[in-house]
Amino acid sequence: MTRPVDTAEYLAFMPPRWRERALAVGAPQSTWWRWRDIRVHILSLPRPQARARLLVLHGAGGHSGALWPLAALADAAGYEAFAPDLPGYGLTEVPDPASVTYPDWVDCVSDLLRAESEADPRPLVVLGGSMGGLLGYSACARVPSAVSHLVVTCLLDPSNPVCWPALSRWGGAASVSLLRPLMSGLSSGRGLARLRVPMRWVAPMHAIARDPALARLCAQDARGGGSRVPLGFLASYLFSKPEVPPQEFREIPVTLIHPTQDRWTPPEMSLAFLGRLAAPTRHVPLEGCGHFPVEEPGLTRAVEVLREVLEALVPQAGGEVRTG
């Protein structure tokens, strides 16, 4: 049984200190952005005095409401944060959900980055969680002038067989090897590609969090992990490649904050991609965190990393750093 899950239910899994901090910043605002024939829902926390902005991208099985307890912590790091619901998830209104493909996500985020950078001169940092990590990478590669830094919890490249064990809940890499020939013609968004299947049928949702209760909550969420996804989206993602090879990605620094206790996408998968990037890179493990990073001490370290990125971009007068 699936149901819409309220942000407050996700907030309950945060450590007390950060739960109180997230509550203190107040409720986010809902805004809507027209993209093609889609009304994209965006949660935001306007902070005109903030020195930079942070775009938070969810992955498959997530949405802005699920990630907002984490996005709200960007306020403690000194950012103005905003988080969209990508087509097919959250409250975003899509006239034809069965037609959504992964390239649509890359197009959507690229256009959003372009629009936001034109509307606001402050530095823009992208934070991609899970599948949102490589999504952010590909979008940044299209509009590198719009983004100042890319922070990711994961760099899962579906074109690299080393990542295939994370792409299926049935038999890991072996099942993906069998699925690829079967799904090779399903990325068009037509015919059988329009069939929508429950996310839990194809993804190991049990591994999305260390806490089994949080994993169950994600799998029940009708706006996220409990939703149905078109076969065409799955196929187009399975056969997708990064927008540019990592050896050609030079302009935007990348910081990987991979959870050390990630049972879905082990750190080795992300490090394999990070090590080939031509851009300046940094790896900061989030100790004790699962794929959905809500544990300490990793959560506090993630906030510290965001502060460090901000200080490198826009040093505060007098060299002071907010401690939240």
Stockholm file with secondary structure:
# STOCKHOLM 1.0

chainA/1-324         MTRPVDTAEYLAFMPPRWRERALAVGAPQSTWWRWRDIRVHILSLPRPQARARLLVLHGAGGHSGALWPLAALADAAGYEAFAPDLPGYGLTEVPDPASVTYPDWVDCVSDLLRAESEADPRPLVVLGGSMGGLLGYSACARVPSAVSHLVVTCLLDPSNPVCWPALSRWGGAASVSLLRPLMSGLSSGRGLARLRVPMRWVAPMHAIARDPALARLCAQDARGGGSRVPLGFLASYLFSKPEVPPQEFREIPVTLIHPTQDRWTPPEMSLAFLGRLAAPTRHVPLEGCGHFPVEEPGLTRAVEVLREVLEALVPQAGGEVRTG
#=GR chainA/1-324 SS CCBCCCHHHHHTTSCHHHHHHHHHTCCCEEEEEEETTEEEEEEECCCTTCSEEEEEECCTTCCHHHHHHHHTTHHHHTEEEEEECCTTSTTCBCSCGGGCCHHHHHHHHHHHHHHHHHHCCSCEEEEECTTHHHHHHHHHHHCGGGCSEEEESCCCCTTSGGGGGGSCSSSHHHHHHHHHHHHTTCTTSSGGGGCEEEHHHHSCGGGSCSSHHHHHHHHHBTTTTTSEEEHHHHHHHHTCCCSSCGGGCCSSCEEECCBTTCSSSCHHHHHHHHTTCSSCEEECCBTTCCSSCCCTTHHHHHHHHHHHHHHHHSCCGGGCCCCC
#=GC SS_cons         CCBCCCHHHHHTTSCHHHHHHHHHTCCCEEEEEEETTEEEEEEECCCTTCSEEEEEECCTTCCHHHHHHHHTTHHHHTEEEEEECCTTSTTCBCSCGGGCCHHHHHHHHHHHHHHHHHHCCSCEEEEECTTHHHHHHHHHHHCGGGCSEEEESCCCCTTSGGGGGGSCSSSHHHHHHHHHHHHTTCTTSSGGGGCEEEHHHHSCGGGSCSSHHHHHHHHHBTTTTTSEEEHHHHHHHHTCCCSSCGGGCCSSCEEECCBTTCSSSCHHHHHHHHTTCSSCEEECCBTTCCSSCCCTTHHHHHHHHHHHHHHHHSCCGGGCCCCC
//
